[in-house]
Amino acid sequence: MKQDKLTAQEWFEQGNNYYIKDNIDNAIQSFNKAIHLKPDFIEAYYNRGMALSEKGDIDSAIKDYTEAIRLNPDFSEAYFNRANAYEEKGDIDSAIKNYTEAIHFKADDADTYNNRGSAFDKKGDINSAIKDFTEAIRLEPNFAEAYFNRGVALDKKGDTDNAIKDYTEAMHLNMDDAEAHFNLGMALDKKGDIDNAIKNYAEAIRLKPNYFEAYNNRGNALTNKGDLDGAIKSFTESIRLKPDFYFAYLNRGIAWDKKGDYLSAISDYQKSFDLGHKDLIILRRIQELRKKI
């Protein structure tokens, strides 16, 4: 069939096929044709919004979701996607309003509660975030991401014990989640369980070999155990992965300092300062070490 003879529905289906194949530009063009032929084509506005969002044209995506909602005011998925778009723009209040509308029309969607919880977290409303993550878990008991997000929120509240429980559950539900192991390691570190913290940092590194923060944190834990050589190796790998990560230079400097290698300590302290860690205590320590050499 010739292109100029296609119906709105056929253009729509062609757009969907392009979208599935990640041919976003052609998908948008096809949805344009569908909407031109059928200006009240709700699903075409919605799908074009998704395609525009994929391209990074968030404002245009929001306009399409808004039109889909105007045509169908109880379109929960359009509210959900518009909320995501607002959140991507940094408009957290509008995101929360849209997630709330989506919940109003579809109260059993765990993803919406999870996403609204994340938005509340970004606003600093930790209690509301925890409530939403808990509801997401109630609706979907195997929702690893919701356990992880609730763990983060509990951590921010200082409830380390329950944060550990949630990180552990997230890890059990998704054994390949490097971030769950990393956050569990940090929480165990706070509790003084250094050995298990090190194990979790190591697992995070196994799952994500370029995880420079995990190398740095493992180095700190090894320093606390007194394994200065192991710590230095871990900090060195962190620096190799991210040469401008001043915390790793600072922490390696501390390890060199504890070993009595003052020249190496001075070098790392100075590098940390030069990269942006403008702490006068570092300069004072450099001066003190220079006097010892």
Summary of the structure (lengths in Angstrom):
residues: 293
radius of gyration: 25.4
end to end distance: 84.6
largest distance: 86.1
contacts: 1002
relative contact order: 0.04
helix: 82%
strand: 0%
